[in-house]
Amino acid sequence: MLYYLFEYLDKTLDVPGTGVFQYITFRSALALMLSLLISTVYGKKIITILKNKQVGETVRELGLAGQNQKAGTPTMGGIIIIIATLIPVLLLTKLNNIYIVLLIITTIWMGTIGFIDDYIKIFKKDKQGLKGIFKVIGQVGLGLIVGSVLYFHPGVTVREKVAKPVAFNQTENTISTQGREVKSTTTTIPFTKNNELDYAKVLEWTGEGYEKWAWLIFIPIVIFIITAVSNGANLTDGIDGLAAGTSAISVLAIGIFTFISGNIILSSYLNVMYIPNSGEMTVFVSAFAGALVGFLWYNSYPASVFMGDTGSLTIGGIIAVLAISVRKEMLLPVLCAIFFAESASVIIQVAYFKYTKKRFGEGRRVFLMSPLHHHYQKKGYHESKIVTRFWIVTILLAIVAIVTLKLR
């Protein structure tokens, strides 16, 4: 909203200094500071409200040291993350940008699913929360929306060929380049020289005109990614500061990709896919990262509040949509390796237990406990040490992901 106000002041009234709002870098910095301020200052008030409403965590008996001390800690703190993200976004972004619209929908959609789940657990006293099938339906529904919009919306395009700038128009202050903007299901393959893959090529065997059926491949892939990443984030939220910290690191790395992919000069220089209007997502990323760091102020050990499914499902959904929008979804196994390791540990544990129970008559385990962070707790590591080491791993992997801009 402020963006449009300052645009009016700049272009219509010619007020000095108001043109600074045209710069994504300025609005991103402002969004980061504003979200950080909201999450830290007003986060405390929200925690107080949650305490007064007795929105406390019911801790299952897992045999972990210090576990019972967390009983009664306020949960549903994901509300802090959502509010601290959406307010700067509504104030500082171009609200007619299709990518921003999708991210706002994602935040509200996944936040609502998580809120319902937490509400059932806390107020209905049902430890299972929202049934898994309904969570999956919600995730699939969001995937259908995001996939359909990214495929069919005319505002979602890529530049067919990113070339070096060939002309500079001093009058209009614009740069012209070779290539044209087209609808495409092309994505980026990391660590390869010819690093683009078109999902539509999967249907090439069907003959001429196969491109118009590319949505049959693209939309299911979007659904799978959103479901996988949001569930991974949900499983990672098990000890103080783990999900919020690792997510903040991953999101900041994605922010670098959104800025470069939306900047015609940088994308041309680095020879990466130029995605018109995607740079606006950098403002959203900054607001989201600020909200996560601000939330971490209260969620670090010992946590004063837990994010609950309200926060974890929202985090996973946002990260997935950001990566898909900027055509970097194949980097998610690197950027979100902790999420996938947590998910894999659960899948392996359950599958092996069932297999050995059927084969030997008794269930056996690969890990002392799953998800993975509980395995290390069982081995005697303090949760602060586990969280810090997981952060370090995420930082290293984020650097590896960024290096893919030039390492091919």
VENVEN-V847057 format. One record per helix or strand of 3 or more residues. SS is the DSSP state (~ for helix, > for strand). FROM is the first residue (numbers start at 0). TO is the last residue. If there is no record, write none. Layout:
BEGIN
SS;FROM;TO / SS;FROM;TO
END
This chain:
BEGIN
~;1;10 / ~;17;21 / ~;23;51 / ~;67;69 / ~;77;91 / ~;97;122 / ~;131;151 / >;166;168 / >;173;175 / >;185;187 / >;195;197 / ~;198;205 / ~;209;212 / ~;214;235 / ~;241;260 / ~;263;269 / ~;277;298 / ~;307;324 / ~;328;334 / ~;336;359 / ~;371;377 / ~;382;402
END
